[in-house]
Amino acid sequence: MVWYALGSILLPLVGSLVVLFLSEQQVKKAGQLFSFLAFLCGLALLVSFALTGESFSRELVAINGVTCYGITVDALSVLTNFLVVLIGWLICTYSAGYMSPDNREHPICEGINRFYSLMLLFIGSMAGVVFSTTLLGLLFFFEITGICSWSLIGFYGDEKSRKSALWAIALTHSAALGLYVATAYLYVKTGSFSVTALGKLTEAEKTIAFIGILIACWGKSAQLPFHPWLPRAMVAPTPVSAYLHAASMVKVGVYIYARTVLAAGKVPAVIGQVGAIMAVITMIYGFIMYFPQQDMKRLLAYSTITQLSYIFLAISIFILGSQMAFKGGVAHIFNHAFGKSLFFLVAGALSYTTGTRKLLMFRGILKKMPVIGLGYIAASMAITGVPPFNGFFSKIMIIISGFEISRHNLLILILTIITVIESVGSFIWFLKWMGTNVFGTPSETVATAGKPPLAIKFVLAFLIIMTLISQYIALALLS
């Protein structure tokens, strides 16, 4: 299983160098090949872990007896890595069709090698984050994901893209100072960079370390007050937006929070309380920002902010004593990835075929483009938590765990009730747009739309299926 984990990291990293020297036709095939090989490694690891249930850690890099990087294999890392490499492969496949002169919104004629190189580097660095046994390793790959996102957000090279990329790197890297402080503090107190060394700290020392970790996680996952970079990042090519929101960048924050909380043993209750309060405040803000949005990708950006708040809330409730909350939070990392990537790729398919992302211009999508219409429906139901779609199962676990803890915690009761209200409100709002956009007689914009390439339709169909089955994969590994 060690080799499967290393394959998930190293194959995309090697591919990111190889594709720089290939022709445009070759680079698309090579990008899909290297990402597919990484996916096969992730799949093999998932199956092996499911069969054996064996969790372990291996030291890989040590200096003067201090472990700098190692890999950890457990349900959290295996599950998260699987979504990272699977969605990475799907994005590379989708991009083969999307990055084309036939794209009505952004005809692509150059930069394909750079695009695929950065995407593969993104996949490999995300896998590096997922398997790291040390805060130093988390920090190293944390920074690489930041560089990748900055480069990809600014991919088109115009002034708006460059400014948006600058916002992303400025906010996420200023927040990253918290992780630098936590890493240095852990080493000073324990002589180790290992994530498990957090368990050796006193309660007061854990509080200091986790404040730094939380700040870094809020920055990466676009939580208040570091959120402005994420809506601005929608200037990136839509496959980039999908990967940013589903499997990389924003998922780094919630993953590091989950990993460090799991490794630290008993975490001070104040961290859980602060984490839960900030999660719900961000959730409310994200929901309010739904209403003025007319651009489909910006609406989905604020939806991502709220959905990540659910995960922060779940992990914070776990700190306060609910085992179910942790399982629900990790399951939501997994389930949200497929629903949100589907929704963004639906948005990309619409902009590819029509040249616009304006919600008011879409009507009758299902009649004109059935695969895209079905993808819109499945994605809406998945991210708002409607059964039998995947988001329901992880959301209900988080809400139930909130009410479980609230029997002796009034604060969590109030926050859980607000969460339920937000969930219902999100469902109503997305149902409204789904009814407007998907059904009825096609609008002129939809009626004159072009045809999406086979690669786009294949990926959408694959993700529709995943929104119906991913919850069973997650629950099987987490049980």
C-alpha positions in Angstrom: 0.0 0.0 0.0 3.0 2.3 0.5 3.7 2.1 -3.2 0.1 2.9 -4.1 0.3 6.0 -1.9 3.7 7.1 -3.4 2.3 6.5 -6.9 -0.6 8.9 -6.2 2.0 11.5 -5.4 4.9 10.9 -7.7 3.1 9.9 -11.0 1.4 13.3 -11.4 4.6 15.1 -10.4 6.6 13.3 -13.1 3.8 13.9 -15.6 3.9 17.7 -14.8 7.4 17.8 -16.1 6.9 15.4 -19.1 4.0 17.4 -20.6 6.0 20.5 -20.9 7.9 19.0 -23.8 5.0 17.5 -25.8 2.9 18.8 -28.7 -0.7 20.0 -28.0 -2.3 16.7 -29.2 0.3 14.7 -27.2 -0.1 16.8 -24.0 -3.8 16.2 -23.7 -3.3 12.4 -24.0 -0.3 12.5 -21.6 -2.2 14.5 -19.1 -5.1 12.1 -19.1 -2.6 9.1 -18.9 -0.6 10.4 -15.9 -3.8 11.4 -14.0 -5.4 8.1 -14.8 -2.4 6.2 -13.5 -2.6 8.2 -10.3 -6.3 7.3 -10.1 -5.4 3.6 -10.5 -3.0 3.9 -7.6 -5.7 5.6 -5.5 -8.2 3.0 -6.4 -5.8 0.1 -5.6 -5.1 1.7 -2.3 -8.8 2.1 -1.5 -9.5 -1.5 -2.3 -6.5 -2.8 -0.4 -7.4 -0.7 2.6 -11.0 -1.8 2.5 -10.0 -5.5 2.4 -7.3 -5.3 5.2 -8.4 -2.3 7.3 -4.7 -1.8 8.1 -3.7 1.7 9.2 0.0 2.6 9.4 2.6 5.3 9.0 6.0 5.1 7.3 8.9 7.5 7.7 10.4 8.6 4.4 12.6 11.6 4.9 14.5 12.3 8.2 17.3 14.8 9.0 19.4 14.2 12.1 16.8 11.8 13.4 13.9 14.2 13.0 11.2 13.0 10.6 10.4 15.7 8.0 8.0 13.7 5.8 6.3 10.3 6.0 3.1 8.8 4.8 0.1 7.8 6.8 -2.5 5.4 5.5 -5.9 5.4 7.3 -9.5 5.8 6.4 -9.2 9.6 6.3 -6.1 9.7 4.0 -7.3 6.8 1.7 -10.7 8.3 1.2 -9.5 11.9 0.6 -6.7 10.7 -1.8 -9.2 8.7 -3.8 -11.3 11.8 -4.5 -8.2 13.9 -5.2 -6.9 11.5 -7.9 -10.3 10.5 -9.3 -11.5 14.0 -9.8 -8.1 15.0 -11.0 -8.3 12.4 -13.8 -11.9 13.5 -14.6 -10.8 17.1 -14.8 -7.9 16.3 -17.1 -10.3 14.3 -19.3 -12.9 17.0 -19.4 -10.3 19.6 -20.2 -9.3 17.7 -23.3 -12.7 18.8 -24.7 -13.1 22.1 -22.9 -9.7 23.6 -23.8 -10.5 24.0 -27.4 -10.9 26.7 -30.1 -14.6 25.6 -30.2 -15.2 26.9 -26.7 -17.6 29.8 -27.2 -16.7 31.6 -23.9 -12.9 31.1 -24.0 -11.5 29.8 -27.2 -8.2 28.2 -26.2 -5.3 28.3 -28.7 -2.2 28.4 -26.5 -1.0 27.5 -23.0 -2.2 23.9 -23.1 1.2 22.5 -21.9 1.3 24.9 -19.0 -2.3 24.1 -18.1 -1.7 20.4 -17.9 1.6 20.7 -16.2 0.0 22.8 -13.4 -3.0 20.5 -13.1 -0.8 17.4 -12.7 1.4 19.3 -10.2 -1.8 20.2 -8.3 -2.9 16.6 -8.2 0.4 15.4 -6.9 0.8 18.1 -4.3 -2.7 17.5 -3.0 -1.9 13.8 -2.6 1.3 14.9 -0.8 -0.8 16.9 1.7 -3.2 14.0 2.3 -0.6 11.4 3.2 1.8 13.6 5.2 2.6 12.5 8.7 4.2 15.8 9.7 3.2 19.5 9.9 6.4 20.2 7.9 5.1 18.0 5.1 1.7 19.5 5.3 3.2 23.0 5.1 5.5 22.1 2.1 2.7 20.7 0.0 0.3 23.4 1.3 2.6 26.0 -0.3 2.8 24.1 -3.6 -1.0 24.0 -3.9 -1.0 27.7 -3.3 1.5 28.3 -6.2 -0.6 26.0 -8.5 -3.8 27.8 -7.7 -2.2 31.2 -8.2 -0.9 30.2 -11.6 -4.2 28.6 -12.7 -6.4 31.3 -11.5 -4.3 33.8 -13.6 -4.2 31.4 -16.5 -5.8 33.7 -19.1 -3.3 36.5 -18.3 -5.6 39.5 -18.5 -5.7 42.1 -15.8 -8.7 40.7 -14.0 -7.2 37.2 -13.9 -3.9 38.5 -12.6 -5.6 40.6 -9.8 -7.8 37.6 -8.8 -4.7 35.4 -8.7 -3.0 37.9 -6.5 -6.0 38.0 -4.1 -5.8 34.2 -3.8 -2.1 34.0 -3.0 -2.1 37.1 -0.7 -5.0 35.9 1.5 -4.2 32.2 1.6 -0.5 32.8 2.3 -1.0 35.4 4.9 -3.3 32.9 6.7 -0.6 30.3 6.1 1.6 32.1 8.7 -0.6 30.4 11.3 0.6 27.0 10.1 4.2 28.2 10.1 3.8 29.3 13.7 2.1 26.1 14.7 4.8 24.0 13.1 7.7 25.9 14.7 5.9 25.9 18.1 5.4 22.2 17.9 9.0 21.6 17.2 10.2 23.9 20.0 7.9 22.1 22.5 8.4 18.5 21.4 11.4 18.3 19.2 9.2 16.7 16.5 7.3 17.8 13.4 5.0 14.8 13.6 1.3 15.5 13.6 0.9 13.0 16.4 3.3 15.1 18.6 0.4 17.4 19.0 -0.9 14.9 21.5 2.2 15.5 23.7 1.3 19.2 24.3 -0.4 20.5 27.3 -4.0 21.9 27.0 -2.7 25.5 26.9 0.0 24.6 24.3 -2.6 22.8 22.2 -4.7 25.9 22.2 -1.9 28.0 20.9 -1.0 25.4 18.2 -4.6 25.0 17.1 -5.2 28.7 16.8 -2.4 28.8 14.2 -3.7 25.8 12.5 -7.3 27.1 12.4 -6.2 30.4 10.9 -4.3 28.6 8.1 -7.3 26.3 7.5 -9.7 29.2 7.3 -7.5 30.9 4.7 -7.3 27.9 2.5 -10.9 27.0 2.8 -12.2 30.5 2.2 -13.8 31.0 5.6 -14.4 34.4 7.1 -12.4 36.7 7.2 -10.3 35.2 4.4 -13.1 34.4 2.0 -12.8 37.2 -0.7 -10.3 35.3 -2.8 -12.7 32.5 -3.7 -15.4 34.3 -5.6 -12.7 36.3 -7.5 -11.1 33.0 -8.5 -14.0 32.3 -10.8 -12.1 34.0 -13.6 -10.1 30.8 -14.0 -10.9 28.2 -16.6 -13.9 26.2 -15.4 -12.1 22.9 -15.0 -9.7 24.8 -12.6 -12.7 26.1 -10.7 -14.1 22.7 -10.4 -10.9 21.2 -9.0 -10.3 24.1 -6.7 -13.7 23.7 -5.2 -14.1 19.9 -5.2 -10.8 18.2 -4.5 -8.0 20.7 -4.0 -7.1 24.1 -2.5 -10.2 24.7 -0.4 -10.2 21.1 0.7 -6.6 21.5 2.1 -8.0 23.6 5.0 -10.7 21.2 6.1 -8.4 18.2 5.6 -5.6 19.7 7.8 -8.1 20.6 10.5 -9.5 17.0 10.4 -6.0 15.4 10.4 -4.6 17.5 13.2 -7.7 17.1 15.4 -7.7 13.3 14.9 -4.0 13.1 15.7 -4.0 15.4 18.8 -6.1 13.3 21.1 -8.1 15.5 23.4 -8.3 19.0 21.9 -9.3 21.9 24.2 -13.1 22.6 24.1 -12.4 26.3 23.3 -11.1 25.3 19.9 -14.3 23.4 19.2 -16.4 26.3 20.3 -14.5 28.8 18.2 -14.5 26.5 15.2 -18.2 25.9 15.4 -19.1 29.6 15.9 -17.0 30.7 13.0 -18.3 27.9 10.8 -21.9 29.0 11.3 -21.1 32.7 10.9 -19.4 31.9 7.6 -22.4 29.7 6.6 -24.9 32.5 7.2 -22.7 34.9 5.2 -22.3 32.5 2.3 -26.0 31.9 2.2 -26.9 35.6 2.2 -24.5 36.1 -0.7 -26.5 33.7 -2.8 -29.2 36.2 -3.5 -27.4 38.9 -5.6 -25.5 36.4 -7.8 -26.4 36.2 -11.5 -23.2 34.5 -12.6 -23.5 30.7 -12.2 -19.9 30.2 -11.1 -20.0 32.9 -8.5 -23.2 31.4 -7.0 -21.4 28.1 -6.8 -18.4 29.8 -5.1 -20.6 31.0 -2.3 -22.2 27.6 -2.1 -18.7 26.1 -1.6 -18.0 28.5 1.3 -21.2 27.4 3.0 -20.6 23.7 2.4 -17.1 23.9 3.8 -18.6 25.5 6.9 -20.6 22.3 7.4 -17.3 20.4 7.5 -15.6 22.9 10.0 -18.8 22.6 12.1 -18.6 18.8 12.1 -15.0 18.6 13.1 -15.6 21.2 15.8 -18.5 19.2 17.2 -16.2 16.1 17.2 -13.8 18.0 19.5 -16.8 18.5 21.8 -17.4 14.8 22.0 -19.3 13.4 19.0 -17.7 10.5 17.0 -20.5 10.7 14.5 -19.6 14.3 13.7 -16.1 13.3 12.5 -17.5 10.6 10.3 -20.1 13.0 8.9 -17.5 15.7 8.3 -15.1 13.4 6.4 -18.0 11.9 4.5 -19.0 15.4 3.5 -15.5 16.2 2.3 -15.9 13.2 0.0 -19.6 13.6 -1.1 -19.4 17.4 -1.6 -16.4 16.8 -4.0 -18.5 14.9 -6.5 -21.6 17.1 -6.3 -19.7 20.4 -6.5 -17.3 19.2 -9.3 -20.4 18.1 -11.3 -22.0 21.5 -10.8 -19.0 23.4 -11.9 -18.5 21.2 -14.9 -22.2 21.7 -15.8 -21.5 25.4 -15.7 -18.4 24.9 -17.9 -20.5 22.8 -20.4 -23.0 25.6 -20.6 -20.4 28.3 -21.1 -18.7 26.1 -23.7 -21.9 25.6 -25.7 -23.5 29.0 -25.2 -20.7 31.5 -24.4 -22.3 32.7 -21.2 -22.7 31.8 -17.5 -25.6 34.2 -16.8 -28.3 32.3 -15.0 -31.2 34.4 -16.4 -30.3 33.4 -19.9 -30.8 29.7 -19.4 -34.1 27.9 -19.8 -35.0 24.5 -21.2 -31.5 23.0 -20.7 -32.9 19.5 -20.2 -34.8 19.4 -23.5 -31.9 20.8 -25.6 -29.0 19.1 -23.8 -30.2 16.1 -21.7 -26.9 15.1 -20.2 -26.2 18.7 -19.0 -29.7 19.1 -17.8 -29.5 15.8 -15.8 -26.2 16.9 -14.4 -27.7 20.2 -13.2 -30.5 18.3 -11.4 -28.2 15.8 -9.8 -25.7 18.5 -8.7 -28.5 20.7 -7.2 -29.9 17.8 -5.3 -26.5 16.5 -4.1 -25.1 19.8 -2.7 -28.4 20.7 -1.0 -28.7 17.3 0.6 -31.8 15.7 -1.0 -32.1 11.9 -0.8 -31.1 9.6 -2.4 -28.2 11.9 -3.5 -24.9 11.7 -1.5 -25.0 15.1 0.2 -28.0 14.1 2.3 -26.2 11.2 4.1 -23.3 13.3 5.3 -25.4 16.4 6.1 -27.8 14.4 8.2 -24.9 12.8 10.2 -23.6 16.3 11.0 -27.0 17.6 12.0 -27.8 14.6 14.2 -24.4 14.9 15.9 -25.1 18.5 16.6 -28.4 17.7 18.3 -26.6 14.9 20.2 -24.1 17.2 21.7 -26.7 20.0 22.2 -28.3 17.9 25.0 -25.7 19.4 27.3 -24.5 22.4 25.2 -26.9 25.2 24.5 -24.4 26.9 22.1 -24.3 23.9 19.8 -28.1 23.6 19.9 -28.5 27.2 18.6 -25.8 26.6 15.9 -27.4 23.3 14.8 -30.8 24.9 14.4 -29.3 27.7 12.3 -27.6 25.0 10.2 -30.9 23.3 9.6 -32.5 26.6 8.5 -29.6 27.3 6.2 -29.9 23.8 4.6 -33.6 24.3 3.9 -32.9 27.8 2.5 -30.2 26.6 0.2 -32.5 23.8 -1.1 -35.2 26.4 -1.8 -32.8 28.7 -3.6 -31.2 26.1 -5.8 -34.6 24.5 -6.5 -35.7 27.9 -7.8 -32.8 28.2 -10.2 -33.1 24.6 -11.2 -36.8 25.1 -12.1 -35.9 28.3 -14.1 -32.9 26.9 -16.0 -33.5 23.2 -16.6 -37.2 22.9 -17.5 -39.5 24.5 -20.0 -39.1 25.6 -23.6 -35.4 26.4 -24.4 -34.5 30.1 -24.4 -32.8 31.6 -27.4 -29.4 31.2 -25.7 -30.0 27.5 -25.1 -31.8 26.8 -28.4 -28.7 28.1 -30.3 -26.2 26.3 -28.2 -23.5 24.2 -29.7 -22.8 20.5 -28.9 -20.6 19.6 -26.0 -17.7 17.2 -26.9 -17.9 13.6 -25.9 -15.2 14.1 -23.2 -17.4 16.6 -21.4 -20.5 14.4 -21.6 -18.6 11.3 -20.4 -17.3 13.2 -17.3 -20.7 14.6 -16.5 -22.4 11.2 -16.8 -19.6 9.6 -14.5 -20.2 12.3 -11.9 -23.9 11.9 -12.0 -23.4 8.3 -11.0 -21.0 9.3 -8.2 -23.5 11.6 -6.7 -25.7 8.6 -6.2 -23.1 6.1 -4.9 -20.2 8.0 -3.2 -21.9 7.9 0.2 -21.7 4.2 0.3 -18.0 4.2 -0.4 -17.4 6.8 2.3 -19.6 5.0 4.9 -18.0 1.6 4.1 -14.5 2.9 4.9 -15.5 5.0 7.9 -17.6 2.4 9.6 
